[in-house]
């Protein structure tokens, strides 16, 4: 089985422009491919996970990845999937985020000896002459076709700025620049990027001729990656300072039963033969599958030692043993009133809920427990002495835990 067939078997391919061409390219290690990452935060998150795993798989099959950081497009912001315009980022913010990405990506991609590249589209976009772009690139874009693209249609009612309207042109120019500078012949992206990606392919063909364009093959990743990484409290980050290894493990340990085998197939590097045997698993076996998923992905991001610690802590949690690696909230003197703290305040301090009204609702619905005992009284209080030492385990719902201790 070639790498292309493996991507199909893992459910990673949704649409392609030239299946025969792509199969020939990637199975023979001839692809120089890119995936773009907008530097809108100082950490990648689980939503990027599928792209990173794909880059790793293709590199291991002999292909060359290019991680394109959108330092230039980051000045504008992609309108896809958004109801309003993104706030502007400063050059310093963008550069800081780019630096953080390189460190995290290195856990997936081997950048040594030119085996992979990380480039910033600010290197060519920020130096472009506006009139030159209008003359050299503008004639190859139809406004009517651009407005028909889904990424623009969904914004027309609320208003689409001319700034954002240019995003498609800039992304298309990225592929054109990468093709010329680095021989990039393949691009990957999610469903919401389809129009932008086709625009890049078309620009190369129009500028350089159809023969050159024969190697600009667009492949579309399955859109499942867009659904990943979001929780009630925000994104699940790859940065351990934003999402601890334990929290990262717990996120995957608590995926829905219906999704666990799909995630194992798409995201882990376990052999397909082993995964195929899991397809008939059900009931308690799905909990085992969730442990496998959580362990494998935590090991990939945080290393084997942290994955083992997270797994041990998760198991200890459910046996009321020692869960030393559990996320911890430390309370200081200022958090107590007359030596006590009420359950609603404690939930907010632990960042398990955004407000006291949400805390009250969680208690009233029976979703809060302290050291395994359900809390039914919204006026329940806990003394500073009771939280001393190892503290208590505060639980909201089935998936969210914090150890509460006194400084």
N, C-alpha and C positions, 0 to 999 in steps of 0.2 A: 504494500500500500504506500503510495506516494503521499507527500505532505498535503497536497490538494485534496486527495481522497480522505485523508484523516480530518482535515478541517470540515469537510462535508459530514463525515460520520459523527463529529462532535457537535454538529448543529450550528456552526459558526458562519456559514455563508447564506446570505439571503438573496442577493442578486449579483449578476456579473454582466459585463458588456461583451466579453469574448471568452467563453469558458475554455475553449480549446487552447487559446493563447495563454491564458492564465495557468492552465495545467502544465503546459510546456515550460513556462517561465519558472514557476516555483518548484516544480518537481526536479528540475535540473539545476537548481541553485543559481538561476540567472536573474532573479528579481532584485532590483534596487528599489526598495519601496519606502514610502513615508506615511506616517500618521501624525496629525497635528494635535497639539495640546495648547489650549489657551491659558496663559499664566494669570488666571483670575484669583488665585489663592496661593499661599506659600506651601501647599502640600497637594499632592495628587490624592484622589479618594477612590473608593471602591467602584465608582462609575467608570474609572479609567482602567479597571482591572483587566477587562476582556482584551482591550487594546494591547496592554503590556504583555499579557500571556501570549497573544497572537504574535507579537514581535519576537518573543523568546522562541516560540515554536519554529517560526520561519528562519530565524537566524541559525538555530540548531540544524536546520535542513540545508544550510549553506548559502542562504540569501542574506542580503545586506540591508539592515534597517536604518532609516533616517528618522530620528525623532525631531520633528519640526516644532520649535517653540514659537508661539505667536506673539513675539515681542512687538511686531509691527501691527498686526491685526488686533492686538490687545488694546491699541489706542482707540479702536472703533467698537469692537464687541460684536459677536455673532448674533443676529436677530432671531435665529432659528429657535423655536420653542419658547420664545419669550413674549410677554405681553407689553413690556415697556423697555426703554433703552437702558443699557447698562451704564453705571457711573464711570466716569473717566478715571484712568489709572495714571499715576505719575511714572516717569521713566525709572525712578529709583525703586518703586514698588514692583514694576515689571521685571527689572533686573534681579532683584532679590528673589522673586518667585522662580525665575528661570534657574538660578543657582540651586535652589532647593530641589527642583525637579531632577536635575542631573544626578544628585546624590541618590534619590529614590529610584530612578530608572536603572541605575547601575546594578541594582539587585536583580534585575531581570535581563538586562542587555549587556553584552560584553563590548565595551567601547575601546578595548586595547587594540593596538596595531591596525587601526583603520577598519576593524570588523564591523563597526557601526559608527554613525555620525549623529551628533546633536548640533543642529543649526538653528539660527534665529532669523525669522523673516524680516526683522528690523534691519538686517544687514543690506537688504536690497530695497525693501519698501520705503524706508525713510529717506532714501536718496533719489527717489523717482522724481522726475520733473512733471508737473501736472499737465502742462500743454503737450508734452511728449507722450504721456499716457493716453490723453484724449486722441491724439493722432494715430498712435501705434496700436493701441489696444481697443479703444472705444469703438471703432468701426466693426469689430468682430462680435459685438454684443447687441442683441435686439432687445429694446426696452419692453416690447410686448411679451417676448418670451420670458424675460426676467420677472415681470409682474405676474406671470402665470405660475411661477414656481411656488410650491407650497410654503416655503420658508418666508415668502413675502406676502402671500395671500392672507395668511392668518394675522398679519399685522396691519393690513390696509384699513380696517375699520377704526382701529384706535390711533392710527397714525404711524407712518414709517418715515423716519428722517432721511434726508439725502445722504447723510453720513453713513447710516446703516445700509442704505441702498448700494453703496459701493463695496460692501463686504464680499459679495460674490465675485466681483472683478478682482479684488485683492487676493482672494483664495485661489482663483484661477491663475493669477499671475505667479503665485507660489509654485504651482506645479510646473509652469513654464520655466521659471527660474531654476528649480531643482533639476528639471530635465536637462537644461543646458549646462549647469554648473557641475552636477554630480552624476549625470546619466540616469536619473531616477525615472523608472519606467512603469511604476505601479503605485497606486494610491488606495488607501483603505479609509473607511469612515462609517458612521452610523447612518440610519435611514434619513435623518433630517439633513444630512449633508449631500444627498444625491444630486440635487440641482447644481450645487456649487462644484461638485466633483466633475460632473459632466461638462460644466463650463470650462474647467481646466483642460480636460481632454480635447475639447473643441478648439480652444485657443491654440494649443500646440499644433493641431492639424492645420489650422488656418494660417498660422505664422510660419511653420516649418514644412508644411506639405503632408500629404496623407501617408507617405512612406514613413516619415518620422512618427506620425501619430499611431502607426500600427503597433508600436510598443507601449503606448500610453493606455494601458488597460485599467479600467476602473472596477474595483470590487467593493461590494457593500457588505459590511459586517452585519450580522444579525443584531437587531436593535435591543436585545435583552440587556445589554450593558447599560443602557440609559435608565433602566428600572432599578439598578442596583445602587446601594450605598446611601439610601435615604432612610432616616428614622424620624421619630417624633422629635428628637432633640437635635436633628441636623444631620450633616454628612458623616460618613464613616471614613476617617482619614487614614492614609498610609503612614503618616508621621506619628510615631509613638507618643510624642508630647501632646498630640491632639486627641488621638484614640489609642489607649493603652493596648498592649498585646492581648490582655484579658478581654477588654471590650471588643477588640477585633475578633477574637476567637468566639465570643458570645454572639456576635452578630451572625456569624455563619452557623453556629450551633443552633440558632433559633430560626433558621429559614423555614418557610412553610413546607409541609410534607410534600406538596405537589411540585416543589421547585428543587428539592435537594439533589435528586439524581441528575436533573438537567444541569445544575451548577457543577456537580462533580465531573460530568462529561465535558462541559465547556471550559472549565477553569483549572482543573487539576491536571497534573502530568502523569496520572496513573494510566497504565496500559488499557486500551479499549477493551481487550478481552476480559480484564478484571472488572471493568465497569459494566460490561454487558451482563455479567453474572448477577449484578445488583438490581437489574431491571425488574426482577420478580419480587424484590424485597417489599415487605409491607409491615404494618404494625410496629412492634418494638424494633424490628430490623432497621426501620427508617431512622431511629435515634442513633443507631450505630453508624449509619451512613452520614448523619449530620456531624458526628464526632470525627469521622474520616475527613469530611469536607473542611471542617473548622481547623483541624490539625494541619492538613496539607497546605492550606492557604496561609495560615499563620506562620508556618515554617518558611514558606516562600518569601514572605514580607519581612518577618522579624527574626528568622533563624530557628534552628531546631531546638535550642535550649529554651528560648522564650515560648515556643509552641508547647513544649513539654510542661513548663510551669503553668501556662494558661489552662492546659487540659487538666492537670492535677488540681488546680484551684477550682475549676468548673465542677469537677467531680466531687471535690470536698464540699463545695457549696450545697450540693444536693444531699449530702450525707451529714450536713451540719458540722463538718470538721473544720480544719484550719484552711481558710482561703486567703492566704497571705498576699497573693498577687491581685486580689480584687481591687478595683478602683476605690480610692479612699477619699473621704471628705473630712478635713480636720476642722473642728470647731474651736474658736477661741473664747475668751471671757466675754467679749462683746456680743457673742451669739446667744448668751444665756440671760434670762431675766429672773432674778432672785434664785439663781442656781439651777434653773430648769429651762427646757425648751419644748415647745409644743410640737406635735406631729406634723402640722401643716407647715410650720416654719422649717422644720428639719427636712421635709421633702423638697422645699424650695432651695434651701442651702445646699442640698446634695445634687441639685440640678436635675432631679428626676421629673420635675414639673416646672413650667414657666411661671406659675403664679399660685397664690393661695387658693384662688377659686378652683383651679384645676386640681390642687391637692385635696381640697374638700370633696370634690366630685369623685376622685380616686378612692378616698376612704369610704365614702358612702356607697360606692359600688362594690366594695369588698376586695379592692385590688391592692391593698397595702398590708405589709406584714413586717414585723420586727423580730428578728431571730426566729423566724418560722411561725410566729403567732400572728394571726390576722388582727389588724387594728380596726375596730368598729366605731370607736368614739373619736369624733373630730377634735375633741378637747383634750385628748390624751397628752400627757406631758412626761418628759424623761429628765431625770436629774443629772447633773454633771457627774456625780459619783457613779451613776449607772452606766455612763458612757466611758468611764475611765478604763485604763488597761487596754484590752483588745477591742473594746467598743462593742457595737452591735451591727448586725447586718440588716440594712433597710432595703426592702424589696417593693417595687411597684410593678404590678402585672407579672407576667411570667418571664420577662426578658431583661428587666432593668434592676440592677443591684448596686448598692454602695455600702462600704464599711464606714460607719460613723465613729470617729474617735475624737478625743479631746487633745489639744496640743499640749 
